[in-house]
Amino acid sequence: MLAVIKTGGKQYKVTQGQYLKVESLTGEVGSSVTFDQVLLAETNGEIKVGSPYIDGVTVTAEVVNHGKAKKVNVIKFKRRQNYKRFKGHRQNYTEVKITEIKVL
C-alpha cells in the first residue's frame, strides 16, 4: 500500500510502518493523528488519484517524537560597508509512524 498525503504545505509519499518527520503537529507522544488530505492511493496495483483529494481515504499515524531540526544559519552582509548580521533558525518537527492506510 502506498499513499501521497499533504500536511504542513508539503507532500509526502508514505507506506505502512514508515517513520516520517513532518511540520509540527499538536498532540502528545503516543497519540494518534489522522491525515485526510490524501492525493494518491495505490492498493493491489490499482491507483486512485484525487482532484485534489480522494474521498474516504485516510492515513493514520502515531506521534513518536517532537523535536527541532538542525540549525540553519542565515548571514546578511554588505561588502565594504562593515555590515554583517548572523541569525540562526531551528524548525520544529513531529516524527510520526504510519500505522494504517485505509482505502474505502
C-alpha positions as CSV (number, residue, x, y, z in Angstrom):
1,M,0.0,0.0,0.0
2,L,1.2,3.5,-0.9
3,A,-0.3,6.9,-0.4
4,V,0.7,10.5,-1.0
5,I,-0.5,12.8,1.7
6,K,-0.4,16.6,2.2
7,T,0.4,18.1,5.6
8,G,2.2,21.3,6.6
9,G,2.1,22.6,3.0
10,K,4.2,19.7,1.8
11,Q,3.5,16.4,0.1
12,Y,4.9,13.1,1.4
13,K,4.9,9.6,-0.2
14,V,4.2,7.1,2.7
15,T,3.9,3.4,3.2
16,Q,2.7,1.4,6.2
17,G,5.3,1.2,9.0
18,Q,7.3,4.2,7.7
19,Y,8.8,6.8,10.1
20,L,8.3,10.4,8.9
21,K,9.3,13.9,10.1
22,V,6.6,16.4,9.3
23,E,5.9,20.0,10.3
24,S,5.0,20.4,13.9
25,L,1.6,18.9,14.9
26,T,-0.4,19.2,18.0
27,G,-0.7,16.0,20.0
28,E,1.1,14.2,22.7
29,V,3.6,11.4,22.2
30,G,1.8,8.2,21.7
31,S,-1.4,9.8,20.5
32,S,-2.9,9.1,17.1
33,V,-3.1,11.5,14.1
34,T,-5.3,11.2,11.0
35,F,-4.3,12.7,7.7
36,D,-7.4,13.0,5.5
37,Q,-5.8,15.1,2.7
38,V,-4.8,12.1,0.5
39,L,-3.8,13.0,-3.0
40,L,-3.0,9.5,-4.4
41,A,-3.6,5.9,-3.1
42,E,-2.3,2.6,-4.5
43,T,-3.6,-0.8,-3.4
44,N,-3.1,-4.1,-5.2
45,G,-1.9,-2.4,-8.4
46,E,-5.0,-0.1,-8.5
47,I,-4.2,3.6,-8.4
48,K,-6.7,6.2,-7.3
49,V,-5.9,9.9,-7.9
50,G,-7.9,12.7,-6.3
51,S,-8.8,16.1,-7.7
52,P,-7.4,17.4,-5.4
53,Y,-8.2,14.9,-2.6
54,I,-9.7,11.4,-2.5
55,D,-12.9,11.0,-0.6
56,G,-13.0,8.2,2.0
57,V,-9.2,7.6,2.1
58,T,-7.4,8.3,5.4
59,V,-3.9,7.7,6.7
60,T,-3.5,7.1,10.4
61,A,-0.2,7.7,12.2
62,E,1.2,7.6,15.8
63,V,3.1,10.5,17.2
64,V,6.6,9.2,18.1
65,N,8.6,12.3,19.0
66,H,8.6,16.1,18.9
67,G,11.9,17.9,18.3
68,K,13.9,20.6,16.5
69,A,15.8,20.2,13.2
70,K,19.4,21.1,12.7
71,K,20.3,24.7,12.8
72,V,20.1,26.8,9.7
73,N,22.5,29.8,9.7
74,V,21.4,33.0,7.9
75,I,24.0,35.5,7.1
76,K,23.4,39.0,5.7
77,F,26.3,41.3,4.7
78,K,27.2,44.2,2.5
79,R,30.7,44.2,1.1
80,R,33.0,47.1,2.1
81,Q,30.4,48.6,4.5
82,N,31.3,46.8,7.7
83,Y,27.8,45.4,7.9
84,K,27.2,41.7,9.0
85,R,24.2,40.1,10.6
86,F,24.1,36.5,11.8
87,K,20.8,34.7,12.6
88,G,20.1,31.1,13.3
89,H,16.8,29.1,13.0
90,R,15.7,25.6,14.2
91,Q,12.4,24.4,12.7
92,N,10.1,22.4,15.0
93,Y,9.0,19.0,13.7
94,T,7.0,16.0,14.7
95,E,8.1,12.5,14.0
96,V,5.2,10.1,13.2
97,K,5.0,6.4,12.4
98,I,2.4,5.5,9.7
99,T,0.3,2.8,11.2
100,E,-2.6,2.4,8.7
101,I,-3.7,3.4,5.2
102,K,-7.4,3.0,5.0
103,V,-9.0,2.9,1.5
104,L,-12.7,2.5,1.2
